[in-house]
Amino acid sequence: MTKALTKKTALVTGGSRGIGAAIAKRLVREGAAVAFTYANSKPRAEELVSDLQKDGGRALAIRADGADAAATRNAVVETVRTFGGIDILVNNAGIAVVQPIEDFPLEEFDRTFAVNVRAVFIASQEAARHMKDGGRIITIGSVNADRMPFSGGSVYAMSKAAVAGLTRGLARDLGPRGITVNCVQPGPVDTDMNPDEGEFADRLKRLMALPRYAHVDEIAGMVAYLAGPEAAFVTGACLTIDGGFAA
């Protein structure tokens, strides 16, 4: 059977672990060549490349801190240079700083917006310059853009609301070229940064219709759908996948 993303090239930012790594693996299984960025752990990135290359997959790891505008832009350029183009951009890299607003450091505010918002704009802008008609831009947002049920998350929520707005605007900008732009808004997901255990996790589960955290593969499945041909008429959407967290 022909895989849905055969002959496509994707770039996943923040792709060396967690949700990003799951997305990279899923896109490779669907037939895409996948580049991904990582900020720090080169050994982990190299291990993922090796895993993605099994059974003939094509993969590339690019070191790029999302707060570095030049590195973010270069990641797109390097993807195009290596694989001959870019069809799918997944803006996954992000950070979360939870702290009372009275004590929130300005430098942390600036870094949050540099990684969660500015990098999304830069990568999307550069990708749009190289994409052929019919490309895909997908950003990993958060259900916290719509619901923030605990204190200390105001800046994070603000950053994710910003990319939801950017998604809708870019859908209008790029629609004439057949490029779709969408945002995936997960609820709690079991990762090393937000494990499915402990007091904080138990508090969040009590807010959900399905009292469990999502698995990273469930998020990757929605991204794969948006990246594929069946989602050609879906654009400007912020799709929530949160187990009823915001219900």
C-alpha positions in Angstrom: 0.0 0.0 0.0 1.2 3.5 -0.7 1.9 5.5 2.4 0.0 8.7 2.8 3.1 10.9 3.0 5.4 9.2 0.5 7.7 11.7 -1.3 6.9 14.4 1.3 9.4 16.2 3.6 8.6 17.4 7.1 10.4 19.5 9.7 9.4 19.0 13.4 10.8 21.5 15.8 11.6 20.2 19.2 11.5 16.7 17.9 14.0 14.8 20.0 11.7 13.7 22.8 8.1 13.5 24.0 5.4 14.6 21.6 7.9 15.8 19.0 9.7 12.4 18.8 6.3 10.6 18.5 5.3 13.0 15.7 8.6 12.4 13.9 8.2 8.6 14.2 4.6 8.7 12.9 5.5 10.9 9.9 8.4 8.6 8.9 6.0 5.6 9.2 3.7 7.4 6.8 6.5 7.7 4.3 7.9 11.2 4.9 11.5 12.2 5.1 11.8 14.0 8.5 14.1 16.6 9.9 13.8 17.6 13.5 15.4 20.2 15.7 16.8 19.7 19.2 18.2 22.2 21.7 20.6 20.3 23.9 21.0 16.5 23.9 22.9 15.5 20.8 23.2 11.8 21.9 19.4 11.6 22.2 18.9 13.2 18.8 21.4 10.8 17.2 19.6 7.9 18.8 16.3 9.1 17.3 17.8 9.5 13.9 19.1 5.9 14.0 15.6 4.7 15.1 14.0 6.7 12.3 16.4 5.3 9.7 15.4 1.7 10.4 13.6 0.1 7.5 14.8 2.8 5.1 13.5 5.9 6.7 15.2 9.2 6.0 15.9 11.5 9.0 18.0 14.5 9.9 18.7 16.1 13.3 19.4 19.9 13.4 20.6 21.6 16.5 18.5 24.8 17.0 17.4 26.6 20.1 13.9 28.0 19.5 14.8 31.2 21.1 17.5 31.8 18.4 15.8 33.4 15.4 18.7 32.7 13.0 18.9 29.0 14.1 15.2 28.6 13.6 15.3 30.0 10.1 18.4 27.9 9.3 16.6 24.7 10.3 14.1 25.3 7.5 16.8 26.1 5.1 18.8 23.0 6.1 15.8 20.8 5.7 15.2 22.1 2.2 18.9 21.8 1.3 19.1 18.2 2.5 15.8 16.8 1.2 15.1 19.1 -1.7 12.1 20.9 -0.3 9.6 21.1 2.6 6.0 20.0 2.5 5.1 19.8 6.2 6.1 22.0 9.1 5.2 21.0 12.6 5.9 23.7 15.1 6.2 21.6 18.3 9.0 23.2 20.3 7.7 25.0 23.4 8.4 25.7 27.0 6.2 26.2 30.1 7.1 28.4 33.1 4.5 28.3 35.8 4.9 31.1 38.4 2.6 33.6 40.1 2.3 36.8 38.0 3.6 38.9 40.9 6.9 37.1 40.7 7.2 36.3 37.0 10.6 37.4 35.7 10.6 39.5 32.6 13.4 37.4 31.1 11.2 34.3 31.5 8.3 36.1 29.8 10.6 37.1 26.9 12.0 33.6 26.5 8.5 32.0 26.6 7.3 34.3 23.8 10.6 33.8 21.9 10.2 30.0 21.8 6.4 29.6 21.9 5.4 32.4 19.6 8.2 34.1 17.7 9.8 30.8 16.6 6.5 29.7 15.3 6.2 32.8 13.2 9.8 32.6 12.0 9.6 28.9 11.0 6.2 29.4 9.3 7.4 32.4 7.4 10.5 30.7 6.2 8.7 27.4 5.4 6.1 29.4 3.4 8.9 30.8 1.2 9.9 27.3 0.2 6.7 25.3 0.2 4.9 24.3 -3.0 1.2 24.7 -3.2 -0.7 22.3 -1.0 1.8 22.3 2.0 0.9 21.9 5.6 1.8 24.0 8.7 0.7 22.5 12.0 1.4 24.1 15.4 1.2 22.3 18.7 -0.7 24.7 20.9 -2.5 23.8 24.2 -6.0 23.5 25.6 -4.7 26.1 28.1 -5.3 28.7 25.4 -9.0 28.2 26.2 -8.9 27.0 29.8 -6.4 27.6 32.6 -7.7 25.9 35.7 -4.7 26.5 38.0 -2.8 29.6 39.1 0.6 30.5 37.7 0.0 29.6 34.1 -1.2 33.0 32.7 1.9 33.7 30.5 1.9 30.2 29.1 -1.8 30.4 28.3 -1.2 33.8 26.7 1.5 32.4 24.5 -0.7 29.5 23.3 -3.6 31.8 22.7 -1.3 33.8 20.5 -0.4 30.9 18.2 -4.1 30.0 17.9 -4.7 33.5 16.5 -1.6 33.3 14.3 -3.0 30.0 12.9 -6.3 31.6 11.9 -4.5 34.5 10.2 -1.9 32.4 8.4 -4.8 30.2 7.1 -6.1 33.3 5.3 -2.7 34.4 4.1 -1.7 31.0 2.6 -5.1 29.6 1.6 -4.8 30.9 -2.0 -1.8 28.6 -2.4 -3.6 25.6 -1.0 -1.4 25.5 2.1 -3.4 24.6 5.2 -2.5 25.9 8.6 -3.9 24.3 11.8 -3.3 24.1 15.5 -3.5 21.0 17.7 -4.4 21.8 21.3 -3.5 18.9 23.6 -4.6 18.6 27.2 -2.4 16.8 29.7 0.0 14.4 27.9 2.3 11.8 29.6 5.8 13.0 28.9 9.0 13.2 31.0 8.2 16.9 31.5 4.6 16.2 32.6 4.4 12.6 33.9 1.2 10.8 34.4 1.7 10.4 38.1 1.9 12.4 41.2 -0.2 15.0 43.0 -0.4 17.5 40.1 -1.4 14.8 37.6 -4.1 13.5 40.0 -5.5 17.0 40.3 -5.7 17.4 36.5 -7.3 14.0 35.9 -10.2 15.0 38.2 -10.9 17.8 35.7 -11.2 15.5 32.7 -14.1 13.5 31.2 -11.6 10.7 30.5 -9.6 10.6 33.7 -6.2 9.9 32.2 -3.3 11.6 30.4 -3.0 11.3 26.6 -0.3 9.1 25.1 2.1 10.9 22.8 1.1 8.7 20.0 -2.5 10.0 20.2 -1.2 13.5 19.6 1.0 12.3 16.7 -2.0 10.6 15.1 -3.9 13.8 14.9 -0.9 15.6 13.4 -0.5 12.8 10.9 -4.1 13.3 9.8 -3.7 17.0 9.4 -0.5 16.4 7.4 -2.2 13.9 5.1 -4.4 14.2 2.0 -7.7 13.6 3.9 -7.3 16.9 5.7 -6.9 19.0 2.6 -10.1 21.0 3.4 -9.2 21.6 7.1 -7.6 24.9 7.7 -7.6 27.7 10.3 -8.7 25.2 12.9 -7.7 24.8 16.5 -8.4 21.1 17.2 -8.6 20.1 20.8 -7.4 16.6 21.9 -7.8 16.8 25.7 -9.9 13.9 27.0 -12.7 16.3 27.9 -10.4 18.7 29.9 -12.3 21.7 28.5 -15.7 20.0 28.2 
